[in-house]
Amino acid sequence: MKRVILVISILVSIQALAFQQEPKKEKTETLAKNGTDPVCKMTVKKGTKLVSTHKEKQYGFCSKMCKESFDKHPDKFVKN
């Protein structure tokens, strides 16, 4: 009888965990088309989430480090 109660308790716990809400994910922009990283000039694939917008234009990045460099001084990497 104790085993039955234990099994039921475990199943109820598992079910409770399954119905917990997932944490809200931040909405992130994605790059609409393939491009070139303005910092290191590597190819950036469509769909990357490492994206910044500067003067109404989107730029994609190959790494978080390149994105951070661009975000600090975007005019250094973009020719006007």
MMTF fields as JSON, N, C-alpha, C and O atoms, coordinates in Angstrom:
{
  "mmtfVersion": "1.0.0",
  "mmtfProducer": "UNKNOWN",
  "numBonds": 319,
  "numAtoms": 320,
  "numGroups": 80,
  "numChains": 1,
  "numModels": 1,
  "chainsPerModel": [1],
  "groupsPerChain": [80],
  "chainIdList": ["A"],
  "bondAtomList": [4, 2, 8, 6, 12, 10, 16, 14, 20, 18, 24, 22, 28, 26, 32, 30, 36, 34, 40, 38, 44, 42, 48, 46, 52, 50, 56, 54, 60, 58, 64, 62, 68, 66, 72, 70, 76, 74, 80, 78, 84, 82, 88, 86, 92, 90, 96, 94, 100, 98, 104, 102, 108, 106, 112, 110, 116, 114, 120, 118, 124, 122, 128, 126, 132, 130, 136, 134, 140, 138, 144, 142, 148, 146, 152, 150, 156, 154, 160, 158, 164, 162, 168, 166, 172, 170, 176, 174, 180, 178, 184, 182, 188, 186, 192, 190, 196, 194, 200, 198, 204, 202, 208, 206, 212, 210, 216, 214, 220, 218, 224, 222, 228, 226, 232, 230, 236, 234, 240, 238, 244, 242, 248, 246, 252, 250, 256, 254, 260, 258, 264, 262, 268, 266, 272, 270, 276, 274, 280, 278, 284, 282, 288, 286, 292, 290, 296, 294, 300, 298, 304, 302, 308, 306, 312, 310, 316, 314],
  "bondOrderList": [1, 1, 1, 1, 1, 1, 1, 1, 1, 1, 1, 1, 1, 1, 1, 1, 1, 1, 1, 1, 1, 1, 1, 1, 1, 1, 1, 1, 1, 1, 1, 1, 1, 1, 1, 1, 1, 1, 1, 1, 1, 1, 1, 1, 1, 1, 1, 1, 1, 1, 1, 1, 1, 1, 1, 1, 1, 1, 1, 1, 1, 1, 1, 1, 1, 1, 1, 1, 1, 1, 1, 1, 1, 1, 1, 1, 1, 1, 1],
  "groupList": [{"groupName": "MET", "atomNameList": ["N", "CA", "C", "O"], "elementList": ["N", "C", "C", "O"], "formalChargeList": [0, 0, 0, 0], "bondAtomList": [1, 0, 2, 1, 3, 2], "bondOrderList": [1, 1, 2], "singleLetterCode": "M", "chemCompType": "L-PEPTIDE LINKING"}, {"groupName": "LYS", "atomNameList": ["N", "CA", "C", "O"], "elementList": ["N", "C", "C", "O"], "formalChargeList": [0, 0, 0, 0], "bondAtomList": [1, 0, 2, 1, 3, 2], "bondOrderList": [1, 1, 2], "singleLetterCode": "K", "chemCompType": "L-PEPTIDE LINKING"}, {"groupName": "ARG", "atomNameList": ["N", "CA", "C", "O"], "elementList": ["N", "C", "C", "O"], "formalChargeList": [0, 0, 0, 0], "bondAtomList": [1, 0, 2, 1, 3, 2], "bondOrderList": [1, 1, 2], "singleLetterCode": "R", "chemCompType": "L-PEPTIDE LINKING"}, {"groupName": "VAL", "atomNameList": ["N", "CA", "C", "O"], "elementList": ["N", "C", "C", "O"], "formalChargeList": [0, 0, 0, 0], "bondAtomList": [1, 0, 2, 1, 3, 2], "bondOrderList": [1, 1, 2], "singleLetterCode": "V", "chemCompType": "L-PEPTIDE LINKING"}, {"groupName": "ILE", "atomNameList": ["N", "CA", "C", "O"], "elementList": ["N", "C", "C", "O"], "formalChargeList": [0, 0, 0, 0], "bondAtomList": [1, 0, 2, 1, 3, 2], "bondOrderList": [1, 1, 2], "singleLetterCode": "I", "chemCompType": "L-PEPTIDE LINKING"}, {"groupName": "LEU", "atomNameList": ["N", "CA", "C", "O"], "elementList": ["N", "C", "C", "O"], "formalChargeList": [0, 0, 0, 0], "bondAtomList": [1, 0, 2, 1, 3, 2], "bondOrderList": [1, 1, 2], "singleLetterCode": "L", "chemCompType": "L-PEPTIDE LINKING"}, {"groupName": "SER", "atomNameList": ["N", "CA", "C", "O"], "elementList": ["N", "C", "C", "O"], "formalChargeList": [0, 0, 0, 0], "bondAtomList": [1, 0, 2, 1, 3, 2], "bondOrderList": [1, 1, 2], "singleLetterCode": "S", "chemCompType": "L-PEPTIDE LINKING"}, {"groupName": "GLN", "atomNameList": ["N", "CA", "C", "O"], "elementList": ["N", "C", "C", "O"], "formalChargeList": [0, 0, 0, 0], "bondAtomList": [1, 0, 2, 1, 3, 2], "bondOrderList": [1, 1, 2], "singleLetterCode": "Q", "chemCompType": "L-PEPTIDE LINKING"}, {"groupName": "ALA", "atomNameList": ["N", "CA", "C", "O"], "elementList": ["N", "C", "C", "O"], "formalChargeList": [0, 0, 0, 0], "bondAtomList": [1, 0, 2, 1, 3, 2], "bondOrderList": [1, 1, 2], "singleLetterCode": "A", "chemCompType": "L-PEPTIDE LINKING"}, {"groupName": "PHE", "atomNameList": ["N", "CA", "C", "O"], "elementList": ["N", "C", "C", "O"], "formalChargeList": [0, 0, 0, 0], "bondAtomList": [1, 0, 2, 1, 3, 2], "bondOrderList": [1, 1, 2], "singleLetterCode": "F", "chemCompType": "L-PEPTIDE LINKING"}, {"groupName": "GLU", "atomNameList": ["N", "CA", "C", "O"], "elementList": ["N", "C", "C", "O"], "formalChargeList": [0, 0, 0, 0], "bondAtomList": [1, 0, 2, 1, 3, 2], "bondOrderList": [1, 1, 2], "singleLetterCode": "E", "chemCompType": "L-PEPTIDE LINKING"}, {"groupName": "PRO", "atomNameList": ["N", "CA", "C", "O"], "elementList": ["N", "C", "C", "O"], "formalChargeList": [0, 0, 0, 0], "bondAtomList": [1, 0, 2, 1, 3, 2], "bondOrderList": [1, 1, 2], "singleLetterCode": "P", "chemCompType": "L-PEPTIDE LINKING"}, {"groupName": "THR", "atomNameList": ["N", "CA", "C", "O"], "elementList": ["N", "C", "C", "O"], "formalChargeList": [0, 0, 0, 0], "bondAtomList": [1, 0, 2, 1, 3, 2], "bondOrderList": [1, 1, 2], "singleLetterCode": "T", "chemCompType": "L-PEPTIDE LINKING"}, {"groupName": "ASN", "atomNameList": ["N", "CA", "C", "O"], "elementList": ["N", "C", "C", "O"], "formalChargeList": [0, 0, 0, 0], "bondAtomList": [1, 0, 2, 1, 3, 2], "bondOrderList": [1, 1, 2], "singleLetterCode": "N", "chemCompType": "L-PEPTIDE LINKING"}, {"groupName": "GLY", "atomNameList": ["N", "CA", "C", "O"], "elementList": ["N", "C", "C", "O"], "formalChargeList": [0, 0, 0, 0], "bondAtomList": [1, 0, 2, 1, 3, 2], "bondOrderList": [1, 1, 2], "singleLetterCode": "G", "chemCompType": "PEPTIDE LINKING"}, {"groupName": "ASP", "atomNameList": ["N", "CA", "C", "O"], "elementList": ["N", "C", "C", "O"], "formalChargeList": [0, 0, 0, 0], "bondAtomList": [1, 0, 2, 1, 3, 2], "bondOrderList": [1, 1, 2], "singleLetterCode": "D", "chemCompType": "L-PEPTIDE LINKING"}, {"groupName": "CYS", "atomNameList": ["N", "CA", "C", "O"], "elementList": ["N", "C", "C", "O"], "formalChargeList": [0, 0, 0, 0], "bondAtomList": [1, 0, 2, 1, 3, 2], "bondOrderList": [1, 1, 2], "singleLetterCode": "C", "chemCompType": "L-PEPTIDE LINKING"}, {"groupName": "HIS", "atomNameList": ["N", "CA", "C", "O"], "elementList": ["N", "C", "C", "O"], "formalChargeList": [0, 0, 0, 0], "bondAtomList": [1, 0, 2, 1, 3, 2], "bondOrderList": [1, 1, 2], "singleLetterCode": "H", "chemCompType": "L-PEPTIDE LINKING"}, {"groupName": "TYR", "atomNameList": ["N", "CA", "C", "O"], "elementList": ["N", "C", "C", "O"], "formalChargeList": [0, 0, 0, 0], "bondAtomList": [1, 0, 2, 1, 3, 2], "bondOrderList": [1, 1, 2], "singleLetterCode": "Y", "chemCompType": "L-PEPTIDE LINKING"}],
  "groupTypeList": [0, 1, 2, 3, 4, 5, 3, 4, 6, 4, 5, 3, 6, 4, 7, 8, 5, 8, 9, 7, 7, 10, 11, 1, 1, 10, 1, 12, 10, 12, 5, 8, 1, 13, 14, 12, 15, 11, 3, 16, 1, 0, 12, 3, 1, 1, 14, 12, 1, 5, 3, 6, 12, 17, 1, 10, 1, 7, 18, 14, 9, 16, 6, 1, 0, 16, 1, 10, 6, 9, 15, 1, 17, 11, 15, 1, 9, 3, 1, 13],
  "groupIdList": [1, 2, 3, 4, 5, 6, 7, 8, 9, 10, 11, 12, 13, 14, 15, 16, 17, 18, 19, 20, 21, 22, 23, 24, 25, 26, 27, 28, 29, 30, 31, 32, 33, 34, 35, 36, 37, 38, 39, 40, 41, 42, 43, 44, 45, 46, 47, 48, 49, 50, 51, 52, 53, 54, 55, 56, 57, 58, 59, 60, 61, 62, 63, 64, 65, 66, 67, 68, 69, 70, 71, 72, 73, 74, 75, 76, 77, 78, 79, 80],
  "secStructList": [7, 2, 2, 2, 2, 2, 2, 2, 2, 2, 2, 2, 2, 2, 2, 2, 2, 2, 6, 1, 7, 7, 7, 7, 7, 7, 7, 7, 7, 7, 7, 1, 1, 7, 3, 3, 7, 6, 6, 6, 7, 7, 3, 3, 7, 6, 6, 7, 1, 7, 3, 3, 3, 3, 6, 6, 3, 3, 3, 3, 7, 1, 1, 2, 2, 2, 2, 2, 2, 2, 2, 2, 7, 2, 2, 2, 2, 7, 7, 7],
  "xCoordList": [0.821, 0.0, 0.871, 0.554, 1.972, 2.868, 3.469, 3.671, 3.754, 4.322, 3.318, 3.698, 2.07, 1.038, 0.926, 0.828, 0.94, 0.865, 2.1, 1.996, 3.254, 4.488, 4.429, 4.804, 3.971, 3.874, 2.885, 3.159, 1.754, 0.754, 1.331, 1.112, 2.051, 2.671, 3.667, 3.717, 4.451, 5.432, 4.733, 5.136, 3.694, 2.959, 2.297, 2.293, 1.75, 1.132, 2.193, 1.939, 3.366, 4.452, 4.912, 5.152, 5.033, 5.457, 4.422, 4.773, 3.151, 2.088, 2.09, 1.888, 2.312, 2.348, 3.494, 3.328, 4.64, 5.779, 5.483, 5.906, 4.763, 4.456, 3.548, 3.605, 2.725, 1.786, 2.295, 1.588, 3.498, 4.064, 4.3, 4.63, 4.128, 4.338, 5.817, 6.652, 6.123, 7.494, 7.799, 6.909, 9.045, 9.381, 9.212, 9.445, 8.805, 8.618, 9.968, 10.938, 10.005, 11.235, 11.213, 10.173, 12.371, 12.468, 12.286, 12.784, 11.577, 11.419, 12.717, 13.181, 13.284, 14.529, 14.364, 13.621, 15.059, 15.035, 15.89, 16.814, 15.573, 16.421, 16.759, 15.998, 17.889, 18.332, 17.5, 17.33, 16.98, 16.069, 16.771, 16.155, 18.026, 18.729, 20.194, 20.689, 20.882, 22.308, 23.036, 22.616, 24.115, 24.858, 26.276, 26.756, 26.934, 28.315, 28.383, 27.798, 29.09, 29.31, 30.106, 31.208, 29.578, 30.284, 31.57, 32.4, 31.743, 32.937, 34.083, 35.181, 33.84, 34.926, 34.815, 35.704, 33.732, 33.513, 33.227, 33.303, 32.898, 32.52, 31.079, 30.299, 30.736, 29.37, 28.462, 28.806, 27.302, 26.311, 25.087, 24.571, 24.622, 23.497, 22.162, 22.01, 21.216, 19.847, 19.333, 19.581, 18.631, 18.04, 18.855, 18.414, 20.036, 20.817, 20.049, 19.327, 20.21, 19.556, 20.5, 20.124, 21.722, 22.686, 22.517, 23.235, 21.563, 21.179, 21.105, 20.636, 21.571, 21.422, 20.848, 21.053, 20.138, 19.594, 20.274, 20.346, 20.772, 21.431, 20.947, 21.067, 20.404, 19.859, 18.9, 18.994, 17.979, 16.906, 17.372, 16.616, 18.604, 19.111, 19.569, 20.185, 19.257, 19.641, 21.025, 21.396, 21.774, 23.097, 23.156, 22.756, 23.659, 23.817, 25.272, 26.18, 25.482, 26.829, 27.107, 26.207, 28.386, 28.789, 28.985, 28.93, 29.213, 29.45, 28.935, 28.702, 28.772, 28.313, 29.352, 28.997, 30.624, 31.694, 31.627, 31.798, 31.38, 31.261, 30.05, 30.127, 28.937, 27.728, 27.977, 27.572, 28.639, 28.923, 29.849, 29.656, 30.845, 31.745, 30.967, 31.162, 30.09, 29.27, 28.342, 28.213, 27.701, 26.743, 27.407, 26.772, 28.68, 29.391, 29.727, 29.6, 30.155, 30.593, 30.135, 30.967, 28.825, 28.354, 28.899, 29.129, 29.111, 29.614, 31.031, 31.441, 31.764, 33.116, 33.073, 34.022, 31.97, 31.876, 30.972, 30.969, 30.204, 29.256, 29.678, 29.851, 29.839, 30.186, 28.91, 27.937, 28.898, 27.701, 27.659, 26.714],
  "yCoordList": [-1.193, 0.0, 1.265, 2.251, 1.216, 2.374, 2.642, 3.796, 1.582, 1.747, 2.407, 3.237, 2.053, 2.631, 4.128, 4.928, 4.495, 5.915, 6.656, 7.786, 6.029, 6.638, 6.847, 7.915, 5.861, 5.977, 7.076, 7.867, 7.13, 8.167, 9.542, 10.475, 9.691, 10.976, 11.422, 12.596, 10.484, 10.809, 11.237, 12.218, 10.514, 10.863, 12.234, 12.998, 12.549, 13.855, 14.953, 16.015, 14.713, 15.693, 15.931, 17.07, 14.858, 14.98, 15.762, 16.617, 15.47, 16.171, 17.657, 18.503, 17.983, 19.381, 20.12, 21.27, 19.485, 20.098, 20.326, 21.328, 19.403, 19.513, 20.698, 21.252, 21.095, 22.184, 23.555, 24.553, 23.609, 24.906, 25.722, 25.183, 27.031, 27.897, 28.019, 28.091, 28.042, 28.276, 29.747, 30.58, 30.097, 31.521, 32.212, 31.617, 33.473, 34.238, 34.471, 34.857, 34.231, 34.452, 35.868, 36.367, 36.502, 37.844, 37.779, 36.868, 38.744, 38.813, 39.381, 40.446, 38.648, 39.106, 39.249, 38.502, 40.208, 40.393, 39.314, 38.779, 39.01, 38.117, 38.799, 39.625, 38.446, 39.028, 38.46, 37.245, 39.326, 38.921, 38.225, 37.399, 38.529, 37.903, 37.709, 38.292, 36.888, 36.679, 38.008, 38.865, 38.173, 39.422, 39.248, 38.131, 40.372, 40.381, 41.123, 42.195, 40.551, 41.182, 42.463, 42.399, 43.634, 44.886, 45.042, 45.892, 44.242, 44.359, 43.515, 44.03, 42.219, 41.319, 40.863, 40.177, 41.24, 40.936, 39.466, 39.049, 38.668, 37.268, 37.214, 38.138, 36.127, 35.934, 35.6, 34.789, 36.237, 36.013, 35.396, 35.928, 34.275, 33.566, 34.179, 34.734, 34.065, 34.496, 33.793, 32.604, 34.522, 33.941, 34.133, 33.73, 34.74, 34.973, 35.899, 36.79, 35.681, 36.54, 37.633, 38.464, 37.617, 38.653, 39.794, 39.871, 40.68, 41.734, 43.064, 43.137, 44.115, 45.487, 46.334, 46.045, 47.367, 48.301, 49.643, 50.151, 50.213, 51.52, 52.324, 51.882, 53.497, 54.368, 53.598, 53.646, 52.889, 52.142, 51.002, 50.546, 50.538, 49.411, 48.328, 48.614, 47.07, 45.943, 45.432, 45.372, 45.069, 44.475, 43.193, 43.169, 42.125, 40.852, 40.622, 41.178, 39.787, 39.567, 38.084, 37.288, 37.732, 36.337, 35.945, 34.762, 36.926, 36.622, 37.757, 38.879, 37.416, 38.403, 39.525, 40.685, 39.17, 40.153, 41.195, 42.388, 40.745, 41.686, 42.593, 43.792, 42.034, 42.834, 43.895, 45.046, 43.52, 44.476, 45.595, 46.756, 45.254, 46.273, 47.249, 48.461, 46.72, 47.558, 48.455, 49.644, 47.894, 48.657, 49.832, 50.864, 49.677, 50.765, 51.913, 53.081, 51.585, 52.604, 52.234, 51.882, 52.305, 51.858, 52.658, 52.098, 53.944, 54.77, 54.391, 54.684, 53.745, 53.291, 52.164, 51.992, 51.403, 50.231, 50.436, 49.61, 51.521, 51.763, 53.009, 54.084, 52.838, 53.999, 54.729, 54.102, 56.029, 56.82, 57.261, 57.934],
  "zCoordList": [0.0, 0.0, 0.0, -0.666, 0.759, 0.803, -0.574, -0.952, -1.32, -2.661, -3.603, -4.429, -3.488, -4.334, -4.065, -4.996, -2.801, -2.43, -2.937, -3.412, -2.837, -3.323, -4.832, -5.317, -5.576, -7.028, -7.413, -8.316, -6.745, -7.02, -6.721, -7.493, -5.638, -5.281, -6.342, -6.708, -6.825, -7.863, -9.148, -9.773, -9.546, -10.758, -10.641, -11.606, -9.499, -9.29, -9.366, -9.934, -8.807, -8.86, -10.296, -10.697, -11.062, -12.457, -13.253, -14.066, -13.019, -13.732, -13.365, -14.236, -12.112, -11.682, -12.362, -12.77, -12.491, -13.174, -14.65, -15.225, -15.254, -16.682, -16.977, -18.075, -16.037, -16.271, -15.827, -15.969, -15.299, -14.934, -16.183, -17.24, -16.057, -17.207, -17.509, -16.607, -18.803, -19.217, -19.048, -19.226, -18.705, -18.59, -19.927, -20.979, -19.881, -21.103, -21.757, -21.106, -23.047, -23.795, -24.35, -24.781, -24.33, -24.895, -26.399, -27.061, -26.921, -28.364, -28.927, -28.519, -29.869, -30.467, -31.969, -32.604, -32.512, -33.957, -34.61, -33.997, -35.839, -36.619, -37.939, -38.443, -38.476, -39.736, -40.867, -40.965, -41.721, -42.783, -43.941, -44.614, -44.191, -45.318, -44.959, -43.995, -45.738, -45.507, -45.666, -46.443, -44.933, -45.015, -44.52, -44.323, -44.323, -43.855, -42.526, -42.369, -41.59, -40.291, -40.53, -41.076, -40.133, -40.396, -39.586, -39.909, -38.55, -37.699, -38.244, -38.455, -38.475, -38.883, -40.335, -40.84, -41.002, -42.431, -42.725, -43.881, -41.699, -41.938, -42.448, -42.224, -43.135, -43.614, -42.443, -41.583, -42.424, -41.375, -42.034, -43.017, -41.496, -42.095, -41.692, -40.603, -42.589, -42.343, -41.085, -40.886, -40.258, -39.065, -37.802, -36.725, -37.901, -36.686, -35.75, -36.197, -34.466, -33.485, -32.984, -32.159, -33.493, -33.141, -34.135, -35.131, -33.859, -34.79, -34.062, -32.926, -34.725, -34.231, -35.357, -36.536, -34.984, -35.966, -35.759, -34.64, -36.853, -36.8, -37.996, -39.139, -37.734, -38.782, -39.687, -40.913, -39.043, -39.701, -40.603, -41.46, -40.421, -41.191, -40.223, -39.195, -40.571, -39.725, -40.095, -41.267, -39.07, -39.249, -38.434, -37.27, -39.051, -38.364, -37.996, -38.615, -36.971, -36.453, -36.271, -36.003, -36.426, -36.295, -34.831, -34.494, -33.964, -32.551, -31.666, -32.114, -30.406, -29.427, -29.28, -29.074, -29.388, -29.255, -30.374, -30.125, -31.603, -32.728, -32.535, -32.804, -32.073, -31.849, -30.788, -30.954, -29.702, -28.633, -29.12, -28.761, -29.928, -30.484, -31.362, -31.274, -32.202, -33.079, -32.266, -32.558, -31.256, -30.447, -29.727, -29.505, -29.363, -28.678, -29.629, -29.261, -30.853, -31.823, -33.234, -34.07, -33.522, -34.839, -36.003, -37.075, -35.825, -36.928, -37.362, -38.485, -36.476, -36.801, -37.855, -38.621, -37.887, -38.761, -39.965, -40.878, -39.987, -41.077, -41.839, -41.265, -43.14, -43.971, -44.336, -44.754, -44.187, -44.496, -45.921, -46.331]
}
